[in-house]
Amino acid sequence: MRMIMFFLVGLLVHVIFFISIFDIYFTSPLVHGMAPQVSPLPPPASRLLLVVADGLRADSLYKPDANGSTRAPYLRSVMEETGSWGVSHTRVPTESRPGHVALIAGFYEDVSAVAKGWKENPVEFDSVFNESRHTWCWGSPDILPMFAKGASGDHVYTYTYPAEREDFASTDASRLDTWVFDEVKSFLQSARVNSSLMSSLQKDQNVFFLHLLGIDTNGHAHRPMSQEYLENIRLVDSGVKELVSMVEDLFGNDGRTAYVFTSDHGMTNWGSHGAGHPSETLTPLLVWGAGVHTAQRVTEPQKYSDGYLQEWQLEGLRRVDVNQADIAPLMSSLIGVPIPLNSVGVLPLQYLNNSDQFKAESMYSNAIQILEQFKVKMAQKKETTLSFLFTPYQLLTESRQAEFINKARVLIQLEEYEEAISLCRSLIGHALEGLSYYHTYDRFFLGCSVVLGFTGWTSYVVLVILKTHVSSKTLWWMGVGATLLIGMFLIIQRSPVTYYIYCLLPVPVWYSVLKDCYCVCLPQVVSFFYRAMLTVGLAVLSLWPLLSGLYSKAKVRRCWLFSLSGPSSLASTMLHVAVCAYVPTSTHSSLQLKQGLPLLNQMISWTTLGSSLFVPLLSSTRLFHRLLSIFLSLTATYLLLSLRLCSRQSCPGCQVFFIITAFFGTGNIASINSFDPASVYCFLTVFNPFIMGGLMMWKVIIPFIIVMCTFETIQLWKCHHILHHYLVLLSSSLHPSFLQHFFFLVQDYGSWLDIGTR
């Protein structure tokens, strides 16, 4: 009973520490309560048309084909004649949701937000759509709802196709884009006979948003170099051309419409995205119409040294690159709406064709808008920290803020616009650094508390194993005193409830630890950074059977590998595995012929997945038979979604080593960083991020389960030592040597691969 309680307490401790990682590293950077900021001067445009070609790479649009001709003649003519162009640099993870949030709301969403739901908003945020008078949206049901639900009022209207249309096995995924263009055309035509709708359309500060998913879907299904992907670009180009003509005609060519064409992310050559390869982070940006510079010819070499200008044959046209979040303040300035309150984008003035005063006023509004976030963030942190412990961000104290603001306003009044713009850029830079400073203000303090608690717990596990408990009345009173002091400190600071858990947990743990001491240190941590160490370790352990005498024992014992029974059951299982090996080939052939996912293949796949969880329980209870059944059942599922390690080691260090080897040898979980749905096509082809993500995660986990079952089988030979080995393994693998290396290396930015490998 005592050991069961110990195990439950240990489980609770580890759950708390696991949650602490998300509470410390993965929290929303957003703050609320800021005042909206907008330029006092009239904007150049009355309406904005935003077109986002989901999954479109910059080079796929800009680079001429093998014959030297462009795939998008209309957009190419915009670049060469009527508009400005550049590359929008996205941030990782390069996924649709964070990409659209950056484009339309101007901030880079916390990476954990996707876990809250693809369409839901874990934290309310402002957007260009919310600040507009009206916004009409057409496109995917996975993107549009999150901007409508986050809007105040009912001025954001969404028109989406059924989710079933997002089928990677579709005969022609470009029909998703055709649907959007047809719906927008019908909408514009209906405005001619609907006076109420026309009245709304003729007002200023309106936005039209087209989300085109066909290119992304074709890229996943056929790869970006495929004919389907490239032809989809041609379709989008012709659709945009026709749509622009209809819009201009509807509004009498009044010259008050601004157009923005871009993408949320790119795509790798193998049809995935999520990481930080240039093919994923470089997206096209074309802006033209009201208030935008027309094409500008240049003769001197441009500042970009990436070689793309020559590859794209665009050396003679001025290129203006931006960060993806910069597009939000650009759109806001064009139609005269407040910049989204949480935006961290910097207005790219090179795109604006307006007076120097308008540019200076717009940049000033941008600086104040970001500074407002900094002020709120600083006030929140100052309110929850003791005054004598609070350390302000030195580069932007309250006096420095006033100095920046007053000087910038004076420079604008004196018509020193260039100096005012430069000063505003400097203010924005300091404010953004300050936002990061206060967002991570408590990270080191909480990290140290978690380290103390975790170090104490793992040491205490060793003490339980060694059964060396020593009571001490003095230590007990010291623990009570430490608890009271920490509690009073947190109460005075009005800290969140979770802070009490993280800071008070080390007290009882260290009370137990200080009664004795024990130190365990494992060198396996180096293998997380230098994978070659796994090879060295395996080479050394290969000698262990010879040194331990197991080799000679195995020669005289009957090998359990050949003590099989139930050949009919084994034969049927092997036949099932063979069928599952054939299903992916059959599915691939069917998709290549654009005949969709065969129903029989889908039924076999889902049946295999479900049965693999309980069929092993029906096998013989003999260890090897049960293990073989588990292996074959999981292998069948693994084959549908696309070899084993075993050891006789009882040494805790060796156990940890083999688990680490299993992690990196059978498939690093971090490799799921790129969302490639191709591996689940035997199960479903209609886009569903959570089911697809779950299946891909299950594929990664299967080798771990096989290794775990093999290890458990070996340990069952020594049943009375199971708990002992588990505790030693737990205390060894989670010892401070691991913790100190990895806990402080967790990062809350980058691709899923960057985050996963930390």
Buried (B, 14 or more C-beta within 10 A) or exposed (E): EEEEEBBEEBEEBBEBBEEBBEBBBBBBBBBEEBEBBBBEBEBBBBBBBBBBBBBBBBBBBBBBEEEEEBBBEBBBBBBBEBBBBBBBBBBBBBBBBBBBBBBBBBBBBBBBBBEEEBBEBBBBBBBBBBBBBBBBBBBBBBBBBBBBEBBEEEBBBBBBBEEEBBBBBBEBBBBBBBBBBEBBBEBBEEBEEEEEBEEBBBEBBBBBBBBBBBBBBBBBBBBBEBEBBBBBBBBBBBBBBBBBEBBBEBBEEEEBBBBBBBBBBBBBEEBBBBBBBBBBBBBBBBBBBBBBBEBEEEEEEBEEEEEBBEEBEBBEBBBBBBBBBBBBBBBBBBBBBBBBBBBBBBBBBBBBBBEBBBBBBBBBBBBBBBBBBBBBBBEBBBEBBEEEEBEBBEEBEEEBBEBBBEBBBEBBEEEBBEBBBBBBBBBBBBBBEBBBBBBBBBBEEBBBBBBBBBBBBBBBBBBBBEEEEEEEEEBEEBBEEBBEEBBEBBEEBEBEEBBBBBBBBBBBBBBBBBBBEBEBEBEBBBBBEEBEBBEEBBEEBEEBBEEEEEEEEEEEEEEEEEEBEBEEBBEEBEEBBEBBBEBBEBBEEBBEEEEBBBEEBBEBBBEBBEBBEEBBEEBBEBBBBBBBBBBBBBBBBBBBBEEBBBBEBBBBBBBBBBBBBBBEBBBBBBEBBBBBBBBBBBBBBBBBBEBBBEBBEBBBBBBBBBBBBBBEBBBEEEEEEEBEBBBBBBBBBBBBBBBBEEBBEBEBBBBBBBBBBB
